[in-house]
C-alpha cells in the first residue's frame, strides 16, 4: 500500500461518496436504470442497464474527475493539471477543468479513437499523443508533471476519483434497493472500487462482480498472484480497459470488497454490443458492454442484476466492424474465406 493511502480504511466511505454525489448534483446527467426485457429473458435474470454511455462526455469518468478537481487546493489549480488516458478520463478531466477555469493537458496513447481525441480537445485541453497503451502515456504524463509543475490527476488510483465513481453504485442502490448483483467493467479498478465501497457499506449481501476481457486480465492476474502484477501486453478491442497494471489502492479495495472477476472473450463482447444496439438502440464502446457480455456466465437465476454500461465513445467505423463480427458470432451471417 503506497503511503498516502495507508489510512484509507479509517475514512468514512459512505459519507465521502454521498458528499461526492452532492458535488455532482446539477453537473452530471441522471442516468436512470433501464430494465431490459431482452437480456432478462435471454439470461434468466432481471437485468437492468445503468447507461453511463449517455452521461456527459460519454462515460462515467466525469464523476471521478469532477470530484477530484473540485477538491484541489487553489495552489494545485493554479499549477494547471495533467492526466493520462485512453480517452474517457481525458474528457472527464478536460470538462471538469474547463468548468473550474483550470489549464489542462492530457497525454493519450496512439490507440485512442479519434472521437475521444477530438472530444477532449473540444473542452479546451492540450492533447499530447504518446505511447501505445495507457501505461506508457501515464509515465509520460508523470514526466511532464515533474518537468512543468502540473498537478497530476490519476485515472483510477486516487481516493477522490474512486469516491466520484462510487456515486454510480449509490444511485443504483437508491433506485433498486433489491439489487442482488452489480456487474462492472474493470481496467485500472477505480470504477469497481467505488461501487464496491458503497455497496458493501450499505448492504454487504450485494454481490459486486468485475468483468475483464481475456486480452487484458490485469486485476484478475493480480488477485491470483496476491499482489499488483504488470501484464507484458494488452490485446483487446476494449481500449478503455487496456491497462497493464492496476493501482495499489484499487487492488487493495478490489481484493477486500469485490466478490469475483469474470473473463469474457472478444466474441462475447461483439455479441453483447450487437444485442444492445439492436434491442435497445443504445451505442456503447466495447469496454462499456463488458457487463452485458458477462451475463451468460452467471450461475444465478431470477436475481436482480445491474449492468454498468460505462461508456459510449466509439467511432462509426469501429461500430460497423464490431456489429459485423457480432452477426457472425450469433450465426446471423456467415463469413466466407
Backbone bond lengths (Angstrom), bond angles and torsions (degrees), N, CA, C in turn:
res aa  C-N    CA-C-N  psi(-1)  N-CA   C-N-CA  omega(-1)  CA-C   N-CA-C  phi
1 X - - - 1.470 - - 1.532 109.10 -
2 X 1.339 117.40 124.95 1.448 119.30 -179.93 1.527 110.37 -70.99
3 X 1.306 116.10 152.71 1.463 122.85 -165.00 1.526 114.01 -53.90
4 X 1.372 117.50 -46.70 1.465 118.56 -173.08 1.528 113.30 -68.89
5 X 1.343 117.46 -11.45 1.454 120.02 179.15 1.532 111.89 -108.10
6 X 1.309 117.13 8.13 1.458 120.59 -172.99 1.524 112.88 -61.47
7 X 1.336 117.24 -27.88 1.465 119.82 -176.13 1.524 112.66 -107.48
8 X 1.328 117.71 19.85 1.464 119.50 -173.83 1.531 111.86 -61.68
9 X 1.324 117.87 -29.18 1.459 120.06 -178.12 1.530 111.83 -68.02
10 X 1.321 117.40 -17.43 1.452 120.50 179.51 1.533 112.01 -84.31
11 X 1.324 117.06 -6.94 1.455 121.34 -177.98 1.522 110.68 -82.22
12 X 1.321 115.83 154.94 1.459 121.46 177.80 1.530 107.96 -89.88
13 X 1.324 115.98 92.34 1.462 120.56 -173.48 1.526 112.42 -62.80
14 X 1.318 116.68 -43.13 1.462 119.91 -179.63 1.527 110.90 -60.48
15 X 1.311 116.29 -45.94 1.467 120.60 179.85 1.523 111.16 -63.26
16 X 1.337 117.06 -42.37 1.460 120.86 -177.61 1.526 112.29 -68.55
17 X 1.326 116.90 -35.60 1.461 119.91 177.87 1.523 110.48 -72.39
18 X 1.315 117.34 -36.31 1.471 120.42 176.29 1.530 111.12 -67.70
19 X 1.336 117.67 -34.81 1.462 120.82 175.37 1.526 110.45 -67.32
20 X 1.335 116.36 -37.99 1.463 120.28 176.20 1.523 110.05 -61.79
21 X 1.322 116.06 -40.23 1.462 121.10 178.46 1.527 110.76 -61.47
22 X 1.326 116.67 -39.34 1.463 120.89 178.28 1.528 110.72 -65.02
23 X 1.339 117.10 -40.00 1.475 120.02 178.72 1.527 110.96 -64.17
24 X 1.320 116.29 -34.82 1.464 120.98 -176.59 1.525 112.71 -82.11
25 X 1.316 116.49 -13.67 1.454 120.64 -179.20 1.529 110.56 -61.60
26 X 1.321 116.32 124.04 1.454 120.83 -177.97 1.515 114.09 86.99
27 X 1.349 116.50 -6.95 1.468 120.93 179.53 1.528 110.44 -101.41
28 X 1.333 115.97 -47.35 1.460 120.23 -176.95 1.525 111.38 -100.26
29 X 1.332 115.72 168.41 1.457 121.18 175.46 1.524 109.89 -81.75
30 X 1.321 115.68 150.54 1.455 120.86 174.58 1.521 107.51 -86.54
31 X 1.325 116.65 118.13 1.468 121.02 -177.95 1.526 109.31 -105.90
32 X 1.310 115.88 85.28 1.458 120.40 -178.53 1.525 111.42 -65.32
33 X 1.333 115.58 150.62 1.454 121.11 177.66 1.525 111.10 -62.11
34 X 1.329 115.34 143.05 1.468 122.30 175.52 1.525 107.86 -113.76
35 X 1.333 116.96 119.10 1.462 119.45 176.44 1.526 108.56 -75.82
36 X 1.335 116.51 130.44 1.459 121.35 -178.17 1.520 111.14 -104.64
37 X 1.328 116.35 105.25 1.469 120.44 174.05 1.519 110.37 -60.26
38 X 1.341 116.18 -41.71 1.458 120.13 -175.91 1.525 112.45 -65.51
39 X 1.338 117.53 -55.72 1.464 120.37 -177.73 1.525 111.20 -65.37
40 X 1.326 116.64 -31.92 1.467 120.06 177.59 1.521 110.72 -63.98
41 X 1.319 116.47 -47.29 1.465 120.86 -179.92 1.526 111.18 -68.16
42 X 1.316 115.62 -39.93 1.472 121.23 -177.38 1.525 111.95 -62.73
43 X 1.335 117.15 -37.59 1.462 120.24 -171.51 1.534 114.83 -119.47
44 X 1.326 118.03 4.58 1.455 120.91 171.27 1.503 116.74 74.13
45 X 1.339 117.17 21.24 1.459 121.97 174.63 1.525 109.36 -131.27
46 X 1.321 116.86 167.03 1.460 120.65 174.93 1.527 107.24 -87.21
47 X 1.326 115.82 101.67 1.461 121.34 -170.61 1.532 110.93 -99.24
48 X 1.322 114.71 128.01 1.459 121.81 177.25 1.529 109.11 -118.98
49 X 1.318 115.73 139.14 1.462 121.56 179.00 1.524 109.31 -103.76
50 X 1.330 116.56 127.42 1.467 121.79 172.05 1.527 105.79 -96.81
51 X 1.358 119.06 100.52 1.471 122.11 -167.27 1.530 114.80 -85.49
52 X 1.327 116.26 72.47 1.463 119.81 176.99 1.528 111.95 -72.66
53 X 1.335 117.11 -6.68 1.465 120.54 170.92 1.525 110.98 -66.71
54 X 1.326 116.77 -18.32 1.466 122.07 177.98 1.531 112.44 -95.08
55 X 1.322 116.23 3.34 1.459 122.05 -177.81 1.532 110.07 -72.16
56 X 1.329 116.98 158.72 1.463 121.15 171.33 1.527 109.28 -53.59
57 X 1.298 118.31 140.90 1.474 127.10 -174.86 1.520 112.21 68.35
58 X 1.341 118.18 1.37 1.460 121.08 174.30 1.503 116.69 84.03
59 X 1.332 118.15 7.83 1.469 118.87 177.94 1.526 111.65 -162.59
60 X 1.334 114.82 170.32 1.471 122.48 -179.86 1.515 113.03 -66.70
61 X 1.316 118.37 -17.40 1.461 122.09 -169.77 1.521 114.17 -60.85
62 X 1.314 116.85 -23.77 1.462 119.92 178.80 1.522 111.25 -60.61
63 X 1.336 117.21 -29.62 1.460 121.20 -177.46 1.530 111.29 -62.23
64 X 1.316 116.25 -55.12 1.456 120.04 -178.96 1.514 112.57 -67.11
65 X 1.337 116.16 -41.16 1.461 120.02 -178.28 1.526 111.31 -62.68
66 X 1.336 116.53 -44.75 1.460 119.99 -178.74 1.532 110.51 -66.23
67 X 1.317 116.28 -42.80 1.467 119.43 179.91 1.521 111.03 -61.49
68 X 1.318 116.36 -41.86 1.464 120.53 179.93 1.525 111.32 -65.55
69 X 1.323 116.40 -49.07 1.464 120.62 -174.92 1.530 110.88 -68.16
70 X 1.319 116.83 -34.40 1.471 120.20 177.71 1.517 111.48 -63.69
71 X 1.328 117.36 -24.44 1.463 121.73 -176.89 1.533 113.43 -98.32
72 X 1.324 117.67 2.28 1.464 119.93 177.05 1.523 110.48 -69.17
73 X 1.315 116.22 150.83 1.467 120.54 175.80 1.527 109.03 -74.68
74 X 1.322 116.68 163.42 1.462 120.95 177.78 1.528 110.78 -59.57
75 X 1.334 116.35 -37.68 1.464 120.54 179.21 1.521 111.29 -64.68
76 X 1.340 117.04 -42.34 1.464 121.32 178.77 1.523 110.99 -64.65
77 X 1.320 116.44 -37.86 1.471 120.59 179.13 1.526 111.39 -67.07
78 X 1.342 116.54 -39.72 1.464 120.63 -178.73 1.523 112.18 -62.55
79 X 1.317 116.83 -30.96 1.471 121.14 -179.13 1.524 112.24 -69.12
80 X 1.340 116.04 -19.52 1.457 119.09 -171.19 1.513 108.31 84.71
81 X 1.327 116.85 157.61 1.462 120.02 -177.52 1.516 111.38 -119.83
82 X 1.319 114.96 156.43 1.461 121.67 177.29 1.519 108.96 -137.56
83 X 1.324 116.39 147.08 1.464 121.42 178.31 1.513 108.90 -147.01
84 X 1.307 115.43 162.63 1.471 120.95 172.81 1.514 107.38 -119.95
85 X 1.339 116.09 143.32 1.459 118.64 -174.29 1.511 111.20 -168.17
86 X 1.357 114.83 150.60 1.460 120.54 171.97 1.523 110.38 -86.33
87 X 1.323 117.15 7.18 1.449 119.26 171.04 1.508 117.57 140.93
88 X 1.327 118.57 -48.53 1.460 119.72 -173.62 1.530 113.05 -76.24
89 X 1.321 116.83 -43.83 1.470 120.03 174.61 1.522 109.36 -62.78
90 X 1.330 115.85 -36.90 1.466 121.10 178.79 1.517 111.30 -56.38
91 X 1.328 116.25 -48.25 1.463 119.86 -178.46 1.527 111.38 -69.31
92 X 1.329 116.36 -35.99 1.454 119.77 177.17 1.522 111.62 -63.74
93 X 1.329 116.16 -43.03 1.467 121.20 178.65 1.525 110.23 -67.38
94 X 1.330 116.25 -44.76 1.465 120.29 -178.34 1.527 111.22 -61.44
95 X 1.319 116.82 -45.29 1.465 121.72 178.55 1.527 110.43 -61.40
96 X 1.328 115.94 -47.94 1.465 120.87 -176.85 1.524 111.12 -66.04
97 X 1.332 116.97 -37.85 1.469 120.78 177.86 1.524 110.18 -64.64
98 X 1.322 115.80 -41.62 1.466 120.17 178.55 1.532 110.81 -62.41
99 X 1.338 116.10 -40.77 1.466 120.80 179.74 1.539 111.56 -63.25
100 X 1.344 115.97 -29.68 1.465 120.90 -178.24 1.537 112.38 -102.85
101 X 1.347 116.63 9.03 1.475 121.51 179.92 1.530 112.75 56.54
102 X 1.342 115.19 44.87 1.462 121.40 -179.90 1.527 109.29 -113.78
103 X 1.330 116.76 138.22 1.464 121.24 175.30 1.526 108.86 -69.76
104 X 1.352 116.91 135.56 1.466 119.94 -179.57 1.519 111.76 -133.66
105 X 1.323 114.51 146.13 1.463 122.72 175.45 1.521 107.47 -128.65
106 X 1.327 116.47 135.76 1.458 120.60 -179.52 1.524 109.86 -125.02
107 X 1.325 116.36 129.84 1.467 121.80 174.74 1.525 108.01 -99.68
108 X 1.337 116.32 124.56 1.464 121.23 -174.91 1.533 110.33 -125.81
109 X 1.348 118.53 142.80 1.464 120.83 178.93 1.527 111.91 -73.53
110 X 1.310 115.90 162.42 1.468 121.24 -177.10 1.524 112.85 -64.69
111 X 1.340 118.25 -22.06 1.467 121.15 -178.74 1.527 112.56 -79.65
112 X 1.327 117.71 -3.61 1.462 120.99 -177.58 1.528 110.83 -63.32
113 X 1.328 118.37 127.40 1.467 120.91 177.19 1.533 111.24 -59.80
114 X 1.321 115.86 145.37 1.461 121.47 -177.91 1.529 111.60 -57.03
115 X 1.329 117.29 -35.82 1.468 120.67 -179.08 1.527 111.28 -60.20
116 X 1.338 116.79 -33.76 1.464 120.19 179.57 1.530 111.18 -77.67
117 X 1.328 116.82 -35.42 1.466 120.49 177.50 1.523 110.10 -65.49
118 X 1.328 115.89 -47.92 1.464 120.14 -179.34 1.526 110.98 -65.81
119 X 1.333 116.31 -37.47 1.458 119.88 178.36 1.517 111.41 -61.96
120 X 1.330 116.59 -41.17 1.462 121.64 179.28 1.524 111.37 -65.26
121 X 1.317 116.20 -43.78 1.468 120.49 178.78 1.532 111.47 -63.64
122 X 1.336 115.99 -33.23 1.470 119.76 -177.02 1.523 112.54 -64.63
123 X 1.334 116.92 -20.71 1.466 120.98 177.96 1.526 112.07 -94.07
124 X 1.347 116.12 9.18 1.461 120.17 172.71 1.509 116.51 92.29
125 X 1.333 118.15 7.34 1.466 120.28 -179.96 1.523 111.78 -82.29
126 X 1.330 115.08 149.17 1.463 120.70 169.24 1.520 107.15 -82.91
127 X 1.333 117.63 130.21 1.456 121.69 -177.24 1.523 110.57 -110.11
128 X 1.330 115.64 130.44 1.465 122.90 175.84 1.526 107.13 -116.24
129 X 1.324 117.40 123.46 1.462 121.54 177.80 1.518 108.30 -94.02
130 X 1.338 115.67 120.10 1.473 119.52 -177.35 1.529 110.12 -155.45
131 X 1.328 116.66 131.83 1.461 122.17 174.86 1.516 113.15 86.64
132 X 1.336 114.90 161.01 1.465 120.72 -178.74 1.522 113.35 -92.62
133 X 1.335 117.33 -22.14 1.467 121.74 178.93 1.522 108.81 -136.93
134 X 1.330 115.29 169.45 1.462 121.19 -178.33 1.527 112.41 -51.14
135 X 1.328 116.91 -44.92 1.465 121.02 -172.69 1.532 112.07 -60.47
136 X 1.340 116.75 -35.22 1.469 120.47 178.39 1.532 110.57 -72.01
137 X 1.323 116.31 -37.08 1.468 120.63 176.11 1.524 110.25 -65.76
138 X 1.321 115.49 -37.70 1.463 121.75 179.27 1.535 111.08 -59.81
139 X 1.315 116.52 -45.40 1.467 120.26 -179.74 1.524 111.32 -64.12
140 X 1.337 116.02 -38.07 1.465 119.76 178.92 1.529 110.67 -68.71
141 X 1.328 116.85 -38.84 1.465 120.26 178.32 1.529 111.11 -63.90
142 X 1.335 116.67 -39.59 1.466 120.07 176.77 1.525 110.55 -63.31
143 X 1.331 116.46 -39.89 1.470 120.63 178.98 1.526 110.75 -62.81
144 X 1.331 116.12 -45.44 1.464 120.34 -179.97 1.523 111.35 -67.13
145 X 1.334 116.04 -34.20 1.458 120.56 178.36 1.526 110.72 -60.45
146 X 1.323 115.65 -44.15 1.467 120.34 179.62 1.528 110.92 -70.47
147 X 1.330 116.52 -39.58 1.468 121.33 -177.22 1.531 112.06 -69.47
148 X 1.328 115.90 -42.95 1.471 120.59 -174.50 1.530 113.68 -99.26
149 X 1.329 116.65 -12.39 1.452 119.28 -179.54 1.517 114.71 82.54
150 X 1.338 116.62 15.49 1.462 120.29 179.70 1.530 111.08 -69.47
151 X 1.328 116.33 153.00 1.456 122.09 172.66 1.528 108.82 -82.65
152 X 1.322 117.01 124.11 1.468 120.62 -176.13 1.525 110.63 -86.46
153 X 1.332 116.16 132.49 1.467 122.47 177.57 1.525 107.94 -114.67
154 X 1.322 116.03 104.11 1.462 121.46 -176.02 1.530 111.25 -68.31
155 X 1.320 116.04 147.57 1.461 120.78 -177.90 1.523 113.07 -73.20
156 X 1.346 117.43 -26.88 1.469 118.14 -176.59 1.521 114.91 -150.82
157 X 1.315 119.34 -29.92 1.463 120.48 -172.76 1.530 111.87 -91.16
158 X 1.333 114.70 61.42 1.453 121.67 -176.14 1.523 108.11 -150.97
159 X 1.319 116.95 131.70 1.470 120.58 -173.86 1.529 112.40 -62.13
160 X 1.335 118.04 -41.17 1.467 120.34 179.89 1.527 111.20 -66.70
161 X 1.312 116.63 -37.27 1.469 121.21 175.63 1.528 109.06 -62.12
162 X 1.315 116.17 -47.57 1.465 122.01 -178.46 1.531 111.13 -60.80
163 X 1.334 116.93 -42.07 1.472 120.11 178.77 1.521 110.88 -64.24
164 X 1.326 117.01 -38.18 1.456 119.95 176.99 1.518 111.75 -62.27
165 X 1.330 116.41 -44.19 1.472 119.95 178.24 1.526 111.01 -67.17
166 X 1.321 116.48 -29.97 1.460 120.74 -179.49 1.516 113.93 -64.37
167 X 1.342 116.54 -17.93 1.467 119.21 177.94 1.528 111.65 -62.15
168 X 1.310 117.58 -23.26 1.470 121.11 176.05 1.525 109.63 -64.09
169 X 1.320 116.29 -46.37 1.457 120.45 178.45 1.515 111.40 -62.84
170 X 1.326 116.60 -39.99 1.464 121.10 178.14 1.526 110.13 -60.02
171 X 1.319 116.89 -44.97 1.467 121.21 -179.37 1.523 111.92 -65.24
172 X 1.327 116.52 -40.72 1.466 120.33 179.34 1.527 110.50 -60.45
173 X 1.325 116.06 -47.37 1.465 120.80 -176.52 1.527 111.27 -69.21
174 X 1.328 116.91 -36.48 1.464 119.85 178.07 1.531 110.99 -66.08
175 X 1.324 116.52 -35.15 1.460 120.62 -178.16 1.524 112.43 -85.52
176 X 1.332 116.96 -32.38 1.459 121.89 -178.28 1.529 108.55 -131.07
177 X 1.314 116.20 81.69 1.463 121.09 -176.17 1.525 112.50 -60.98
178 X 1.327 116.84 -25.39 1.467 121.04 -177.11 1.529 112.88 -93.27
179 X 1.323 117.73 17.07 1.465 119.42 179.41 1.527 109.98 -60.13
180 X 1.334 116.16 134.12 1.471 121.59 179.56 1.524 112.33 -98.06
181 X 1.326 115.97 -34.73 1.468 119.53 -176.05 1.523 109.53 -148.53
182 X 1.336 115.11 141.26 1.459 121.44 176.01 1.528 107.87 -119.13
183 X 1.329 116.06 124.24 1.458 122.30 178.19 1.523 109.14 -99.91
184 X 1.332 116.20 130.80 1.462 121.44 -170.79 1.532 111.31 -135.05
185 X 1.345 118.62 133.86 1.470 120.13 173.77 1.525 110.23 -65.17
186 X 1.322 116.80 147.79 1.465 120.75 179.88 1.523 110.52 -128.98
187 X 1.335 115.14 125.29 1.455 122.17 171.90 1.527 106.54 -120.18
188 X 1.334 115.33 -92.57 1.467 119.70 175.06 1.511 112.80 -82.40
189 X 1.352 116.46 -18.28 1.457 120.18 174.18 1.519 116.99 106.56
190 X 1.335 118.21 1.88 1.457 120.19 -177.60 1.516 113.74 -67.04
191 X 1.325 116.82 -42.84 1.459 121.46 -178.38 1.525 111.58 -64.64
192 X 1.310 116.43 -50.88 1.470 119.22 -177.21 1.526 111.20 -69.37
193 X 1.328 117.58 -30.67 1.469 119.85 177.40 1.520 110.68 -62.46
194 X 1.336 116.37 -46.06 1.456 120.36 -179.69 1.513 112.59 -65.49
195 X 1.334 116.02 -43.79 1.465 120.30 179.95 1.521 110.87 -65.17
196 X 1.333 116.98 -41.70 1.461 120.85 179.94 1.531 111.06 -66.29
197 X 1.330 117.18 -39.01 1.465 120.95 179.73 1.527 110.97 -58.74
198 X 1.325 117.18 -49.67 1.460 119.48 -176.77 1.524 110.82 -73.83
199 X 1.329 117.81 -39.17 1.467 120.52 -178.86 1.520 111.27 -62.23
200 X 1.309 116.77 -47.57 1.464 119.97 -176.81 1.529 112.01 -72.01
201 X 1.336 116.73 -24.70 1.463 119.68 176.01 1.523 111.75 -76.47
202 X 1.340 116.23 -36.46 1.461 119.93 -178.96 1.518 112.52 -83.83
203 X 1.331 116.25 -37.01 1.468 120.47 -177.88 1.536 109.44 -157.88
204 X 1.323 117.56 94.42 1.468 121.73 -176.28 1.527 114.37 -58.69
205 X 1.327 117.78 -17.16 1.468 119.69 -179.02 1.520 112.88 -78.79
206 X 1.338 117.39 -13.62 1.475 119.88 177.10 1.523 108.45 -69.02
207 X 1.317 116.07 127.23 1.456 120.30 178.05 1.526 109.57 -85.46
208 X 1.318 117.03 130.09 1.465 122.10 177.86 1.524 107.81 -113.68
209 X 1.335 115.04 118.69 1.458 121.05 -173.90 1.525 110.48 -121.98
210 X 1.317 116.34 129.49 1.453 121.68 176.99 1.515 110.99 -91.37
211 X 1.328 115.76 155.66 1.460 121.25 178.46 1.526 109.11 -132.12
212 X 1.331 115.76 127.80 1.468 121.89 178.36 1.521 110.21 -127.72
213 X 1.347 117.48 148.81 1.460 120.42 174.85 1.525 110.48 -76.02
214 X 1.310 117.04 149.79 1.468 120.88 -176.81 1.522 112.74 -60.14
215 X 1.337 117.24 -22.80 1.463 119.78 -179.96 1.513 114.43 -89.05
216 X 1.326 117.18 3.43 1.476 120.93 179.94 1.524 110.07 -151.66
217 X 1.319 116.09 61.62 1.466 121.23 -177.55 1.532 111.32 -85.70
218 X 1.314 114.49 57.94 1.459 121.13 -174.31 1.519 112.72 -63.39
219 X 1.318 116.51 -56.14 1.462 120.03 -176.46 1.521 111.47 -72.28
220 X 1.315 116.77 -40.44 1.470 120.74 179.87 1.530 110.66 -59.59
221 X 1.326 116.81 -42.72 1.460 121.46 178.79 1.526 111.09 -64.27
222 X 1.314 116.35 -43.98 1.471 120.72 179.54 1.521 111.36 -62.77
223 X 1.330 116.88 -42.25 1.468 120.38 179.41 1.525 111.01 -64.26
224 X 1.320 116.26 -40.15 1.469 120.31 179.60 1.526 111.54 -65.07
225 X 1.342 115.97 -34.60 1.469 120.43 -178.55 1.533 112.46 -89.71
226 X 1.318 116.38 -9.36 1.456 120.07 177.45 1.509 115.22 78.31
227 X 1.322 117.72 12.96 1.460 121.88 178.67 1.526 109.48 -161.73
228 X 1.328 116.45 161.14 1.461 119.95 178.06 1.520 109.09 -61.08
229 X 1.315 115.31 123.00 1.467 121.37 -175.56 1.516 110.06 -126.76
230 X 1.309 116.95 128.20 1.465 121.34 -179.10 1.528 110.51 -86.33
231 X 1.334 116.02 129.45 1.458 120.87 176.27 1.524 109.91 -74.93
232 X 1.310 116.79 151.14 1.464 119.65 177.86 1.520 111.14 -72.27
233 X 1.337 117.07 -29.73 1.460 120.84 177.85 1.524 110.04 -161.43
234 X 1.325 115.98 163.45 1.467 122.47 173.57 1.526 107.34 -122.42
235 X 1.320 116.46 131.92 1.457 120.42 179.41 1.519 108.83 -134.90
236 X 1.326 115.21 94.25 1.458 121.08 -178.03 1.519 110.12 -157.46
237 X 1.332 116.34 151.37 1.467 120.47 174.16 1.523 110.83 -75.25
238 X 1.318 116.85 -13.44 1.470 121.56 179.97 1.517 109.41 -86.03
239 X 1.344 116.29 73.74 1.469 120.41 -173.29 1.528 112.00 -63.62
240 X 1.321 117.54 -22.26 1.458 120.69 -179.92 1.518 114.04 -66.82
241 X 1.340 117.31 -20.03 1.467 120.91 177.69 1.528 111.46 -117.70
242 X 1.320 116.06 15.12 1.475 120.65 -179.34 1.525 109.31 -81.49
243 X 1.320 115.21 72.29 1.461 122.76 -178.95 1.522 108.29 -115.40
244 X 1.327 117.11 124.70 1.461 120.06 -176.05 1.523 113.46 -79.16
245 X 1.330 116.43 -21.23 1.460 119.17 -175.95 1.529 110.67 -141.10
246 X 1.319 116.66 122.44 1.464 121.56 178.08 1.529 110.09 -72.39
247 X 1.308 116.63 167.92 1.462 120.60 178.89 1.519 112.19 -81.54
248 X 1.317 116.66 159.68 1.462 121.49 177.23 1.530 110.28 -67.24
249 X 1.341 115.97 -46.58 1.462 120.03 -179.95 1.522 111.07 -68.74
250 X 1.321 116.66 -45.08 1.465 119.39 -178.69 1.525 111.33 -64.19
251 X 1.314 117.28 -38.50 1.463 119.98 177.12 1.523 110.50 -60.79
252 X 1.328 115.94 -45.10 1.459 120.45 -179.83 1.526 111.40 -60.39
253 X 1.331 116.43 -43.57 1.463 120.89 -178.83 1.530 111.80 -69.33
254 X 1.323 116.10 -42.80 1.467 119.72 178.67 1.526 110.16 -63.59
255 X 1.317 116.02 -42.60 1.464 120.82 -179.48 1.527 111.40 -60.05
256 X 1.336 116.31 -33.89 1.463 120.54 -176.93 1.531 113.44 -88.89
257 X 1.326 117.32 -38.57 1.465 119.92 -168.62 1.535 116.07 -110.92
258 X 1.322 118.17 -19.28 1.469 120.01 -176.43 1.522 110.11 -90.45
259 X 1.330 116.21 136.16 1.461 121.17 -173.73 1.521 114.23 -80.74
260 X 1.339 116.69 -34.78 1.464 118.96 -172.49 1.534 109.93 -163.36
261 X 1.334 115.99 153.50 1.465 121.80 170.93 1.530 107.64 -119.70
262 X 1.328 116.65 124.91 1.462 122.02 179.53 1.522 109.27 -102.52
263 X 1.303 116.11 138.92 1.466 122.70 177.20 1.524 110.09 -98.90
264 X 1.335 116.85 133.53 1.465 120.90 176.02 1.526 109.62 -125.85
265 X 1.326 115.28 154.64 1.462 120.90 -178.66 1.529 111.05 -93.64
266 X 1.327 115.38 170.08 1.467 120.21 175.21 1.527 110.07 -61.56
267 X 1.316 116.71 -36.97 1.468 120.93 178.28 1.526 110.84 -64.47
268 X 1.321 116.71 -41.41 1.466 120.89 176.88 1.529 110.43 -58.10
269 X 1.329 115.86 -41.73 1.464 120.89 -177.22 1.525 111.82 -68.38
270 X 1.317 116.76 -44.35 1.466 118.81 -178.81 1.532 111.41 -66.26
271 X 1.324 116.73 -35.92 1.469 120.11 175.38 1.518 110.76 -61.98
272 X 1.317 116.18 -45.95 1.467 121.25 -178.37 1.526 110.97 -63.51
273 X 1.341 116.06 -41.00 1.459 119.82 178.63 1.522 111.16 -62.53
274 X 1.328 115.94 -45.73 1.465 120.60 178.53 1.529 110.89 -56.88
275 X 1.330 116.52 -46.95 1.461 120.44 -177.32 1.530 112.09 -67.51
276 X 1.332 117.26 -36.54 1.455 120.46 178.16 1.529 110.70 -64.86
277 X 1.327 115.81 -44.70 1.464 120.92 179.79 1.523 110.41 -64.78
278 X 1.318 116.10 -47.16 1.458 121.27 -173.63 1.528 112.68 -72.48
279 X 1.312 117.39 -43.22 1.468 120.64 -173.88 1.524 114.10 -89.74
280 X 1.345 116.82 -28.51 1.462 119.23 -177.10 1.526 113.98 -117.82
281 X 1.328 116.43 -4.87 1.477 121.22 -179.18 1.529 110.95 57.26
282 X 1.324 115.60 34.75 1.455 121.77 178.11 1.526 109.64 -113.51
283 X 1.331 116.05 141.41 1.460 121.91 177.73 1.531 109.34 -105.82
284 X 1.315 115.81 132.64 1.464 119.82 176.90 1.519 109.49 -140.11
285 X 1.319 116.06 153.91 1.457 120.20 174.43 1.528 108.70 -78.25
286 X 1.320 116.23 164.19 1.466 119.58 -173.93 1.533 112.61 -63.41
287 X 1.323 117.67 -36.02 1.468 118.71 176.34 1.526 110.21 -66.64
288 X 1.315 116.77 -29.08 1.453 120.74 -178.46 1.509 114.74 -71.63
289 X 1.345 117.10 -28.04 1.465 119.12 -176.27 1.527 113.19 -96.48
290 X 1.312 117.58 9.57 1.470 120.46 178.10 1.537 113.04 -51.92
291 X 1.336 119.35 -44.83 1.476 119.21 179.47 1.524 113.05 -61.10
292 X 1.333 117.50 -38.90 1.461 120.39 178.13 1.528 110.61 -65.94
293 X 1.323 116.28 -35.77 1.466 121.05 178.30 1.521 111.53 -67.17
294 X 1.331 116.61 -24.61 1.475 121.06 -177.25 1.521 113.03 -86.77
295 X 1.329 118.09 -9.98 1.467 120.38 -175.92 1.518 112.59 -57.97
296 X 1.325 116.97 -36.25 1.465 121.24 -178.42 1.528 112.38 -68.91
297 X 1.330 116.47 -14.02 1.462 120.90 -175.92 1.533 113.05 -99.85
298 X 1.319 117.13 0.59 1.468 120.35 179.77 1.522 111.02 -77.80
299 X 1.313 116.36 139.88 1.474 121.53 178.92 1.518 110.88 -102.48
300 X 1.333 116.48 41.73 1.463 121.95 178.92 1.521 109.07 -132.61
301 X 1.318 116.76 160.16 1.459 121.99 177.06 1.530 109.20 -139.28
302 X 1.319 115.30 149.27 1.462 123.35 175.76 1.533 113.43 58.85
303 X 1.326 115.83 31.98 1.463 121.22 177.13 1.529 109.94 -106.85
304 X 1.329 115.46 159.12 1.463 121.19 176.50 1.527 109.12 -87.77
305 X 1.321 115.94 112.33 1.458 121.42 -174.63 1.532 110.01 -119.15
306 X 1.324 116.45 123.71 1.465 121.68 177.52 1.522 109.30 -102.57
307 X 1.327 115.83 128.41 1.464 122.09 179.69 1.521 109.52 -110.24
308 X 1.319 117.08 119.32 1.455 120.93 179.09 1.524 108.66 -84.06
309 X 1.333 116.35 105.11 1.470 121.13 174.00 1.525 104.93 -86.57
310 X 1.318 114.86 100.04 1.462 120.77 -160.93 1.520 116.52 -78.40
311 X 1.343 117.96 -21.22 1.457 117.99 -178.19 1.516 112.79 -165.10
312 X 1.333 115.32 160.31 1.459 120.00 -178.05 1.512 114.05 -132.38
313 X 1.319 117.47 21.48 1.462 120.47 -177.83 1.532 110.82 -87.17
314 X 1.314 114.52 90.76 1.456 120.94 -177.19 1.528 108.36 -139.23
315 X 1.327 117.06 139.70 1.465 119.02 -177.14 1.526 110.87 -85.16
316 X 1.320 116.32 160.75 1.460 123.15 -172.32 1.521 112.20 -62.36
317 X 1.320 118.02 -40.43 1.465 120.66 -178.69 1.528 110.94 -64.20
318 X 1.324 116.30 -39.84 1.468 120.20 178.56 1.517 110.50 -66.63
319 X 1.329 116.75 -42.32 1.466 120.49 177.81 1.520 110.32 -56.02
320 X 1.330 116.27 -48.03 1.466 121.55 -178.03 1.526 111.30 -58.50
321 X 1.339 115.98 -46.30 1.457 121.11 -179.22 1.524 111.64 -63.86
322 X 1.330 116.61 -44.20 1.460 120.64 -177.57 1.528 112.09 -69.83
323 X 1.329 116.84 -36.99 1.465 119.59 178.15 1.526 110.16 -64.37
324 X 1.325 116.74 -41.49 1.470 119.74 176.65 1.526 111.22 -60.29
325 X 1.332 116.21 -41.93 1.466 120.09 178.31 1.529 110.37 -64.09
326 X 1.340 115.89 -38.96 1.460 120.00 178.17 1.514 111.94 -64.68
327 X 1.322 117.75 -39.17 1.466 121.98 177.72 1.523 110.93 -62.75
328 X 1.325 116.16 -37.96 1.464 120.43 177.61 1.521 110.80 -66.35
329 X 1.351 116.80 -46.84 1.468 120.18 -176.78 1.529 111.93 -67.67
330 X 1.314 117.49 -26.07 1.468 121.44 177.68 1.525 112.21 -87.34
331 X 1.352 116.60 -1.10 1.457 120.71 179.00 1.516 113.84 75.80
332 X 1.330 116.52 18.76 1.463 120.75 -178.35 1.525 111.73 -83.03
333 X 1.338 116.61 -31.65 1.458 121.52 173.88 1.527 107.20 -135.21
334 X 1.298 116.08 160.73 1.470 121.57 179.05 1.514 109.80 -113.94
335 X 1.311 114.27 142.11 1.457 120.68 178.68 1.524 107.86 -100.81
336 X 1.330 116.13 124.57 1.467 121.37 -178.55 1.525 108.66 -107.15
337 X 1.328 114.84 127.36 1.476 119.66 -178.11 1.532 109.81 -102.11
